[in-house]
Amino acid sequence: MVHITGKSSLQPERGLECPRCGCVHFRVLYTRRAVGGRLLRRRVCRHCGRRFMTYGVVGNARPGTDSQPAGTPAC
């Protein structure tokens, strides 16, 4: 008999999950630049209210993505 451990390849990746309840719905409280050009985001879970921080890498914008805030004219 073979036992498979870990996540099944049949289940899709859920991405970011709340460390407390496993919910995938968050609200970003604020975003700041961190040391080394990374982004620091303070998030709160919409289900249980737990707050935690995530870090992201700032990269080049992909062609066709909107990199300006809404309502600003494009140059």
N, C-alpha and C positions, 0 to 999 in steps of 0.2 A: 504494500500500500504506500502511495506517495502522498506526503503532506506538503502543501504549498504554504509558505509563510509570506507575510507582507501583503501589499495591496494586489488585488486581482487586476490583470490586464484588461478585463472586460469592463471594469468600472472606470468612468471618465475621471480625470483629475478634477478636484474641486477647487483648487487654488488656495487662497488664503482662508483659513478657518480660525474662529475664535478659540483661544487656548482653554477657555472655561467650558463653553457649551457646544462648540463645534459649528455654530451658525456661520454662514458665509455672507451675511448682510452687515455692512459697516457704514458709518458716517465718518468722514475725515474732519477732525476738529481744526487742525492747522497743518501747513506744510512749510518746512524751512530747509535751507541749505545746510548740510552738515560738512564736516571736515572731509577733504578729498573730493569735493564736487558731488557728493551723494545727496539725495533728498531724504529728509526725515519727515515722516508723516505720523501724526498722533491720531489714532483711530478709536472709535467707540463702537462696541457691538450693539446693534439695534435690538437684540433679544434680551441679553442679560445685563448690559451696561458696562461691561468690563472695558477698561481703557488699556491700550498698548501701543507701542511704537513699531513702525516698519521703516526699513531703509531701502532706497532704490538707487539705481545708477542712472545718471543723466547721460543720455546719448543723443546722437543726431536725430532730428525729426525725420520721419519717413516721408517721401514725396507723397503729396496728396492729403496729408494730415493737416488739420487746422491748428496752427501753433500760436494764433493770436486770440485774445479774449473776444467774446461775442460782442458785436456792436462796433468794433474798431475797423476802419477801412484798410484794405490791403494796399500795399505800396506797389 
